[in-house]
């Protein structure tokens, strides 16, 4: 299992921590952001395949920011895939 930390850009969250085991996402934790929403995202993606999470979350926009916490999680997972 590999652990990753990512600093999101353009959102309220300041850090996203997660683990990847093989090709599966686990233990996602957002620091700051909309607490209920980020907890929901974290629970929903736990146990999902990395590529499925990216496909579902990439490009989501929060209030015209051009990104969102889910979109930033997708970006973090893409970066983690490159590093693995």
N, CA, C and O atoms as a GROMACS GRO file, in nm:
protein
  336
    1UNK      N    1   0.085  -0.117   0.000
    1UNK     CA    2   0.000   0.000   0.000
    1UNK      C    3   0.090   0.123   0.000
    1UNK      O    4   0.182   0.134   0.081
    2UNK      N    5   0.062   0.217  -0.091
    2UNK     CA    6   0.139   0.341  -0.101
    2UNK      C    7   0.056   0.458  -0.048
    2UNK      O    8  -0.062   0.470  -0.078
    3UNK      N    9   0.121   0.543   0.032
    3UNK     CA   10   0.055   0.662   0.088
    3UNK      C   11   0.095   0.784   0.009
    3UNK      O   12   0.209   0.798  -0.034
    4UNK      N   13  -0.002   0.875  -0.009
    4UNK     CA   14   0.021   0.997  -0.084
    4UNK      C   15  -0.042   1.116  -0.012
    4UNK      O   16  -0.143   1.102   0.057
    5UNK      N   17   0.021   1.233  -0.028
    5UNK     CA   18  -0.035   1.361   0.016
    5UNK      C   19  -0.031   1.455  -0.102
    5UNK      O   20   0.065   1.456  -0.179
    6UNK      N   21  -0.136   1.534  -0.117
    6UNK     CA   22  -0.148   1.624  -0.231
    6UNK      C   23  -0.197   1.759  -0.180
    6UNK      O   24  -0.286   1.765  -0.095
    7UNK      N   25  -0.139   1.866  -0.232
    7UNK     CA   26  -0.182   2.002  -0.198
    7UNK      C   27  -0.272   2.052  -0.310
    7UNK      O   28  -0.224   2.084  -0.419
    8UNK      N   29  -0.402   2.059  -0.285
    8UNK     CA   30  -0.495   2.103  -0.389
    8UNK      C   31  -0.482   2.252  -0.420
    8UNK      O   32  -0.433   2.329  -0.338
    9UNK      N   33  -0.526   2.290  -0.538
    9UNK     CA   34  -0.521   2.428  -0.584
    9UNK      C   35  -0.662   2.478  -0.613
    9UNK      O   36  -0.742   2.406  -0.674
   10UNK      N   37  -0.694   2.600  -0.570
   10UNK     CA   38  -0.820   2.664  -0.607
   10UNK      C   39  -0.943   2.618  -0.532
   10UNK      O   40  -1.055   2.646  -0.575
   11UNK      N   41  -0.925   2.546  -0.420
   11UNK     CA   42  -1.038   2.497  -0.341
   11UNK      C   43  -1.015   2.527  -0.193
   11UNK      O   44  -0.907   2.571  -0.154
   12UNK      N   45  -1.115   2.502  -0.113
   12UNK     CA   46  -1.105   2.529   0.032
   12UNK      C   47  -1.018   2.427   0.104
   12UNK      O   48  -0.956   2.460   0.205
   13UNK      N   49  -1.012   2.306   0.054
   13UNK     CA   50  -0.926   2.204   0.115
   13UNK      C   51  -0.780   2.244   0.097
   13UNK      O   52  -0.742   2.301  -0.005
   14UNK      N   53  -0.698   2.213   0.198
   14UNK     CA   54  -0.556   2.248   0.191
   14UNK      C   55  -0.467   2.125   0.174
   14UNK      O   56  -0.349   2.139   0.142
   15UNK      N   57  -0.522   2.006   0.195
   15UNK     CA   58  -0.444   1.884   0.177
   15UNK      C   59  -0.538   1.766   0.156
   15UNK      O   60  -0.646   1.759   0.216
   16UNK      N   61  -0.495   1.674   0.070
   16UNK     CA   62  -0.568   1.549   0.050
   16UNK      C   63  -0.469   1.436   0.073
   16UNK      O   64  -0.366   1.428   0.006
   17UNK      N   65  -0.499   1.348   0.168
   17UNK     CA   66  -0.417   1.231   0.196
   17UNK      C   67  -0.497   1.108   0.154
   17UNK      O   68  -0.618   1.102   0.172
   18UNK      N   69  -0.427   1.009   0.099
   18UNK     CA   70  -0.495   0.887   0.057
   18UNK      C   71  -0.392   0.776   0.040
   18UNK      O   72  -0.272   0.801   0.040
   19UNK      N   73  -0.442   0.655   0.026
   19UNK     CA   74  -0.358   0.538   0.002
   19UNK      C   75  -0.408   0.467  -0.124
   19UNK      O   76  -0.527   0.469  -0.155
   20UNK      N   77  -0.315   0.406  -0.195
   20UNK     CA   78  -0.350   0.323  -0.309
   20UNK      C   79  -0.289   0.186  -0.286
   20UNK      O   80  -0.169   0.172  -0.262
   21UNK      N   81  -0.374   0.085  -0.294
   21UNK     CA   82  -0.331  -0.054  -0.280
   21UNK      C   83  -0.358  -0.122  -0.414
   21UNK      O   84  -0.472  -0.151  -0.448
   22UNK      N   85  -0.252  -0.147  -0.489
   22UNK     CA   86  -0.268  -0.200  -0.624
   22UNK      C   87  -0.327  -0.093  -0.712
   22UNK      O   88  -0.258   0.002  -0.750
   23UNK      N   89  -0.455  -0.107  -0.746
   23UNK     CA   90  -0.524  -0.004  -0.824
   23UNK      C   91  -0.651   0.044  -0.754
   23UNK      O   92  -0.746   0.088  -0.819
   24UNK      N   93  -0.650   0.033  -0.620
   24UNK     CA   94  -0.768   0.064  -0.541
   24UNK      C   95  -0.738   0.176  -0.440
   24UNK      O   96  -0.634   0.177  -0.376
   25UNK      N   97  -0.832   0.270  -0.429
   25UNK     CA   98  -0.819   0.386  -0.341
   25UNK      C   99  -0.870   0.350  -0.201
   25UNK      O  100  -0.972   0.284  -0.186
   26UNK      N  101  -0.796   0.396  -0.100
   26UNK     CA  102  -0.836   0.375   0.040
   26UNK      C  103  -0.800   0.497   0.125
   26UNK      O  104  -0.710   0.574   0.091
   27UNK      N  105  -0.871   0.512   0.235
   27UNK     CA  106  -0.837   0.607   0.342
   27UNK      C  107  -0.816   0.749   0.294
   27UNK      O  108  -0.716   0.813   0.328
   28UNK      N  109  -0.911   0.801   0.214
   28UNK     CA  110  -0.902   0.939   0.168
   28UNK      C  111  -0.939   1.031   0.284
   28UNK      O  112  -1.037   1.008   0.354
   29UNK      N  113  -0.858   1.136   0.303
   29UNK     CA  114  -0.886   1.235   0.408
   29UNK      C  115  -0.856   1.374   0.353
   29UNK      O  116  -0.744   1.401   0.308
   30UNK      N  117  -0.955   1.460   0.357
   30UNK     CA  118  -0.938   1.599   0.318
   30UNK      C  119  -0.914   1.682   0.444
   30UNK      O  120  -0.979   1.660   0.546
   31UNK      N  121  -0.821   1.776   0.437
   31UNK     CA  122  -0.799   1.870   0.546
   31UNK      C  123  -0.864   2.002   0.503
   31UNK      O  124  -0.830   2.059   0.400
   32UNK      N  125  -0.956   2.048   0.584
   32UNK     CA  126  -1.043   2.163   0.559
   32UNK      C  127  -1.140   2.133   0.446
   32UNK      O  128  -1.158   2.017   0.409
   33UNK      N  129  -1.202   2.235   0.393
   33UNK     CA  130  -1.305   2.215   0.292
   33UNK      C  131  -1.441   2.198   0.358
   33UNK      O  132  -1.453   2.211   0.480
   34UNK      N  133  -1.541   2.169   0.280
   34UNK     CA  134  -1.677   2.146   0.330
   34UNK      C  135  -1.681   2.008   0.395
   34UNK      O  136  -1.687   1.906   0.327
   35UNK      N  137  -1.678   2.006   0.526
   35UNK     CA  138  -1.656   1.884   0.602
   35UNK      C  139  -1.748   1.770   0.563
   35UNK      O  140  -1.702   1.659   0.537
   36UNK      N  141  -1.877   1.794   0.558
   36UNK     CA  142  -1.970   1.687   0.525
   36UNK      C  143  -1.950   1.636   0.383
   36UNK      O  144  -1.953   1.515   0.359
   37UNK      N  145  -1.929   1.727   0.290
   37UNK     CA  146  -1.909   1.687   0.150
   37UNK      C  147  -1.780   1.608   0.132
   37UNK      O  148  -1.780   1.506   0.064
   38UNK      N  149  -1.672   1.654   0.193
   38UNK     CA  150  -1.545   1.583   0.175
   38UNK      C  151  -1.548   1.448   0.244
   38UNK      O  152  -1.488   1.352   0.194
   39UNK      N  153  -1.616   1.438   0.359
   39UNK     CA  154  -1.631   1.307   0.423
   39UNK      C  155  -1.712   1.213   0.334
   39UNK      O  156  -1.680   1.094   0.324
   40UNK      N  157  -1.816   1.266   0.271
   40UNK     CA  158  -1.898   1.186   0.181
   40UNK      C  159  -1.818   1.135   0.062
   40UNK      O  160  -1.827   1.018   0.027
   41UNK      N  161  -1.740   1.224   0.002
   41UNK     CA  162  -1.656   1.184  -0.111
   41UNK      C  163  -1.561   1.073  -0.067
   41UNK      O  164  -1.548   0.970  -0.134
   42UNK      N  165  -1.496   1.094   0.047
   42UNK     CA  166  -1.398   0.997   0.097
   42UNK      C  167  -1.462   0.859   0.117
   42UNK      O  168  -1.402   0.758   0.081
   43UNK      N  169  -1.580   0.855   0.173
   43UNK     CA  170  -1.646   0.727   0.197
   43UNK      C  171  -1.692   0.662   0.066
   43UNK      O  172  -1.682   0.540   0.050
   44UNK      N  173  -1.740   0.743  -0.026
   44UNK     CA  174  -1.790   0.688  -0.152
   44UNK      C  175  -1.679   0.627  -0.238
   44UNK      O  176  -1.700   0.526  -0.304
   45UNK      N  177  -1.561   0.688  -0.236
   45UNK     CA  178  -1.453   0.638  -0.323
   45UNK      C  179  -1.371   0.528  -0.258
   45UNK      O  180  -1.294   0.461  -0.326
   46UNK      N  181  -1.385   0.507  -0.127
   46UNK     CA  182  -1.307   0.403  -0.060
   46UNK      C  183  -1.338   0.266  -0.122
   46UNK      O  184  -1.453   0.224  -0.126
   47UNK      N  185  -1.234   0.200  -0.168
   47UNK     CA  186  -1.249   0.068  -0.228
   47UNK      C  187  -1.272   0.072  -0.379
   47UNK      O  188  -1.279  -0.033  -0.443
   48UNK      N  189  -1.283   0.192  -0.436
   48UNK     CA  190  -1.301   0.203  -0.581
   48UNK      C  191  -1.167   0.196  -0.653
   48UNK      O  192  -1.062   0.225  -0.595
   49UNK      N  193  -1.171   0.158  -0.779
   49UNK     CA  194  -1.052   0.157  -0.863
   49UNK      C  195  -1.012   0.302  -0.894
   49UNK      O  196  -1.098   0.388  -0.914
   50UNK      N  197  -0.882   0.327  -0.897
   50UNK     CA  198  -0.829   0.461  -0.921
   50UNK      C  199  -0.888   0.521  -1.049
   50UNK      O  200  -0.936   0.634  -1.047
   51UNK      N  201  -0.885   0.447  -1.158
   51UNK     CA  202  -0.934   0.499  -1.286
   51UNK      C  203  -1.083   0.532  -1.282
   51UNK      O  204  -1.126   0.626  -1.349
   52UNK      N  205  -1.161   0.457  -1.208
   52UNK     CA  206  -1.304   0.484  -1.195
   52UNK      C  207  -1.327   0.615  -1.119
   52UNK      O  208  -1.413   0.694  -1.157
   53UNK      N  209  -1.251   0.637  -1.012
   53UNK     CA  210  -1.263   0.761  -0.935
   53UNK      C  211  -1.229   0.879  -1.025
   53UNK      O  212  -1.302   0.978  -1.028
   54UNK      N  213  -1.118   0.869  -1.097
   54UNK     CA  214  -1.077   0.978  -1.186
   54UNK      C  215  -1.186   1.005  -1.289
   54UNK      O  216  -1.223   1.121  -1.311
   55UNK      N  217  -1.239   0.901  -1.352
   55UNK     CA  218  -1.342   0.918  -1.455
   55UNK      C  219  -1.468   0.985  -1.401
   55UNK      O  220  -1.530   1.065  -1.471
   56UNK      N  221  -1.505   0.954  -1.278
   56UNK     CA  222  -1.627   1.010  -1.221
   56UNK      C  223  -1.610   1.152  -1.169
   56UNK      O  224  -1.704   1.232  -1.174
   57UNK      N  225  -1.491   1.186  -1.118
   57UNK     CA  226  -1.474   1.314  -1.049
   57UNK      C  227  -1.402   1.422  -1.129
   57UNK      O  228  -1.420   1.541  -1.101
   58UNK      N  229  -1.324   1.383  -1.227
   58UNK     CA  230  -1.245   1.482  -1.302
   58UNK      C  231  -1.337   1.580  -1.374
   58UNK      O  232  -1.432   1.541  -1.441
   59UNK      N  233  -1.307   1.709  -1.358
   59UNK     CA  234  -1.381   1.814  -1.427
   59UNK      C  235  -1.498   1.873  -1.350
   59UNK      O  236  -1.561   1.966  -1.399
   60UNK      N  237  -1.528   1.821  -1.230
   60UNK     CA  238  -1.637   1.880  -1.152
   60UNK      C  239  -1.596   2.020  -1.106
   60UNK      O  240  -1.483   2.043  -1.065
   61UNK      N  241  -1.692   2.112  -1.113
   61UNK     CA  242  -1.665   2.253  -1.087
   61UNK      C  243  -1.746   2.299  -0.965
   61UNK      O  244  -1.864   2.268  -0.954
   62UNK      N  245  -1.683   2.372  -0.876
   62UNK     CA  246  -1.749   2.425  -0.757
   62UNK      C  247  -1.760   2.577  -0.768
   62UNK      O  248  -1.660   2.649  -0.765
   63UNK      N  249  -1.881   2.625  -0.782
   63UNK     CA  250  -1.908   2.769  -0.782
   63UNK      C  251  -1.824   2.849  -0.882
   63UNK      O  252  -1.780   2.959  -0.850
   64UNK      N  253  -1.802   2.796  -1.000
   64UNK     CA  254  -1.730   2.868  -1.103
   64UNK      C  255  -1.580   2.878  -1.083
   64UNK      O  256  -1.514   2.959  -1.148
   65UNK      N  257  -1.525   2.798  -0.994
   65UNK     CA  258  -1.380   2.803  -0.966
   65UNK      C  259  -1.298   2.733  -1.073
   65UNK      O  260  -1.176   2.750  -1.079
   66UNK      N  261  -1.363   2.654  -1.156
   66UNK     CA  262  -1.291   2.577  -1.256
   66UNK      C  263  -1.238   2.446  -1.201
   66UNK      O  264  -1.176   2.368  -1.274
   67UNK      N  265  -1.262   2.420  -1.075
   67UNK     CA  266  -1.220   2.297  -1.009
   67UNK      C  267  -1.309   2.276  -0.887
   67UNK      O  268  -1.398   2.357  -0.860
   68UNK      N  269  -1.285   2.169  -0.814
   68UNK     CA  270  -1.361   2.137  -0.693
   68UNK      C  271  -1.277   2.040  -0.612
   68UNK      O  272  -1.174   1.991  -0.659
   69UNK      N  273  -1.319   2.012  -0.491
   69UNK     CA  274  -1.247   1.912  -0.411
   69UNK      C  275  -1.247   1.775  -0.479
   69UNK      O  276  -1.144   1.708  -0.481
   70UNK      N  277  -1.361   1.731  -0.536
   70UNK     CA  278  -1.357   1.604  -0.608
   70UNK      C  279  -1.262   1.608  -0.729
   70UNK      O  280  -1.189   1.513  -0.754
   71UNK      N  281  -1.264   1.719  -0.803
   71UNK     CA  282  -1.174   1.734  -0.917
   71UNK      C  283  -1.029   1.730  -0.871
   71UNK      O  284  -0.944   1.672  -0.939
   72UNK      N  285  -0.999   1.791  -0.759
   72UNK     CA  286  -0.863   1.791  -0.707
   72UNK      C  287  -0.822   1.652  -0.661
   72UNK      O  288  -0.704   1.616  -0.672
   73UNK      N  289  -0.916   1.574  -0.609
   73UNK     CA  290  -0.885   1.434  -0.575
   73UNK      C  291  -0.848   1.358  -0.703
   73UNK      O  292  -0.754   1.280  -0.704
   74UNK      N  293  -0.923   1.382  -0.810
   74UNK     CA  294  -0.891   1.318  -0.938
   74UNK      C  295  -0.751   1.356  -0.984
   74UNK      O  296  -0.675   1.271  -1.030
   75UNK      N  297  -0.716   1.485  -0.971
   75UNK     CA  298  -0.582   1.530  -1.009
   75UNK      C  299  -0.476   1.464  -0.922
   75UNK      O  300  -0.369   1.426  -0.972
   76UNK      N  301  -0.504   1.449  -0.793
   76UNK     CA  302  -0.410   1.385  -0.702
   76UNK      C  303  -0.389   1.238  -0.741
   76UNK      O  304  -0.276   1.188  -0.738
   77UNK      N  305  -0.496   1.172  -0.778
   77UNK     CA  306  -0.486   1.031  -0.818
   77UNK      C  307  -0.409   1.017  -0.949
   77UNK      O  308  -0.332   0.922  -0.965
   78UNK      N  309  -0.430   1.110  -1.042
   78UNK     CA  310  -0.354   1.106  -1.168
   78UNK      C  311  -0.205   1.121  -1.141
   78UNK      O  312  -0.124   1.049  -1.199
   79UNK      N  313  -0.170   1.214  -1.052
   79UNK     CA  314  -0.030   1.235  -1.016
   79UNK      C  315   0.027   1.111  -0.948
   79UNK      O  316   0.139   1.070  -0.977
   80UNK      N  317  -0.049   1.052  -0.858
   80UNK     CA  318  -0.004   0.930  -0.789
   80UNK      C  319   0.021   0.817  -0.888
   80UNK      O  320   0.118   0.743  -0.875
   81UNK      N  321  -0.067   0.804  -0.988
   81UNK     CA  322  -0.047   0.700  -1.090
   81UNK      C  323   0.086   0.720  -1.163
   81UNK      O  324   0.158   0.624  -1.191
   82UNK      N  325   0.118   0.846  -1.193
   82UNK     CA  326   0.244   0.875  -1.262
   82UNK      C  327   0.365   0.838  -1.175
   82UNK      O  328   0.468   0.794  -1.226
   83UNK      N  329   0.351   0.857  -1.043
   83UNK     CA  330   0.462   0.832  -0.951
   83UNK      C  331   0.480   0.684  -0.919
   83UNK      O  332   0.585   0.644  -0.869
   84UNK      N  333   0.379   0.605  -0.946
   84UNK     CA  334   0.386   0.462  -0.910
   84UNK      C  335   0.458   0.382  -1.017
   84UNK      O  336   0.474   0.261  -1.003
   0.00000   0.00000   0.00000
